[in-house]
Amino acid sequence: MRELTFRAVILGGIITLVFTAANVYLGLKVGLTFATSIPAAVISMAVLRKFAHHTVVENNIVQTIASAAGTLSAIIFVLPGLVMVGWWQGFPYWTTLLVCMIGGILGVMYSIPLRRALVTGSDLPFPEGVAAAEVLRVGDENRSAEENRRGLHVILAGALSSALFALLGALKAATTESSTALRVGTGGTMVGASLSLALVGVGHLVGLTVGIAMLIGVLISNGVLLPLFSRGSVPASGDVSEAVATVFSSEVRFVGAGAMAVAALWTLLKIIGPITRGIRDSLLSSRARKNGQQVELVERDLPFLLVLASIGASMIPIGLLLWSFLSGTPISHHTGLLITLSVLFTLVSGLLIAAVCGYMAGLIGASNSPISSMGIITVLCAALLIKVATGSESSVNPTALVAYTLFTAAVVFGIATISNDNLQDLKTGQLVGATPWKQQVALIIGVVFGSLVIPPILQLMLQAFGFQGMEGAGPDALAAPQAALMSSVAQGIFGDSLDWGKVGLGALIAVGLIAIDETLGRTTAKRLALPPLAVGMGMYLPLGLTLMIVLGSVVGALYHRRAARSANPEKLTRLGTLMATGLIVGESLFGVLHAGIIAATGKASPLGIFPDSYQPAAEWVGIAAFVILVAGLYRWVSAKN
């Protein structure tokens, strides 16, 4: 069948250019990006349907290329830090492009040996990969007309509902965030949730085990740590939201990052066996093809020796980029040592981070994966290595060392973002019968397209708004919150001001969670599980996002229980998956449209037509509309027995 075609590459490239620009702008403006795989799949089906001989795997190539736009744009979580600390005055085009491109291509290469371990050889849910596959299947004309019609109706109902609710939120007719801060003794905590139908869909797809684990993380962070850490910092009267939010972002999240770091290492140890087998199988498959033996299309990766050669060859331009960065700086006398250290760090940490990010994407999806936590861990590790290597220099040239740390971390972060995405795409490909090596080539193409547009958009944002914390930043400066956080981590290490106690506490919590999970796995309660990484994500991610995923997992579990008692369990289960997919599709497509309107108008809330005086009522309208839509959709789908 037609798969990696010229028209798929062109269409995917155009979508990538547009979506990457929108994502960079939106991420710097409000600190969020939107997933691009499913919107790209929908657009692809609408366009390629007009051409002869289009196929489901050709549509899959388009969404694979365009998915780079949703993940590579996360490089904005690191690079603006170089401007914030005063090291860069702008974003040099070729340097920024090469950092994005090399890191992204390495992300593809490092994740190739992980396919057999995490995609075909595991039971990870990969919710967005499954959702994208269902969208592509429904659009495939090779399926029966009746099956397509029924599935399309369910997806459309979910998509229209979530898009409508997102529109109400953009109009400020309904609040999409219902939360408040409460005093707890002399401290405080947050209560509430993001009213997002897409997150309900994600929760439905990830399942109850992950949902419960994330809920436990929420209870630890918001029920115990936040009230404890905020004691004495909450005002005795008035609004306590700002004080509580500050404590969460500056203290509690570092506990979550510590927990995720240890949980990630443990996860890596547990999957090292499947990874080793995956590498061995890749070698055997490459050897069999070389010897003329037939290997199934769905098992053909890029040749493993080519993967190794690409990874090795990439270290040369990385070394040259680092040399150029260090040239003429106060720490240039450490050039040889620092380049050697950074290249080795990138080489070794690449596979580790790719494995952990792929695992996180398998748990809760690529767009909801807390990728910024991997950035924090990367900055922590890189800064510690550089500080030890340079010795007393850390007190003489802290700004130069902070900048060099962020530059090194940017390359590794590119690996993290794309490996997070590649395994999600490969899951989609597995479900629709795609050829892995063609998808891997497609994602490299997407990385190249995305890298072309990121530098000018970053430069445009810098010139138009500036970033908070940089010299001369005005009142409309962009917050770039993740970049500010990672810059503060590096500055804290070189300035000896980082609170290691918080990170250590998170590590101890993770050790306890690992012990509990292993105990459950060895007893009669082995059907129960408490994935430590999922708990860590619940501690790290914002409360509103996490609770809505938890709610979706509970609602999905209740739906599956009802479906199991029906006359046709398989049919109802699939319709439930399609409905959850629709919830993600609708909000994602509206996110693309809204991002374009924001970019065109330069306003944070260009559609907001309801006045501030209406907002108390908007909160009740939002809650009521959310409950009605969720309950109505699930009741409607359940009746299709």
Disulfide bonds with the S-S distance in Angstrom:
none
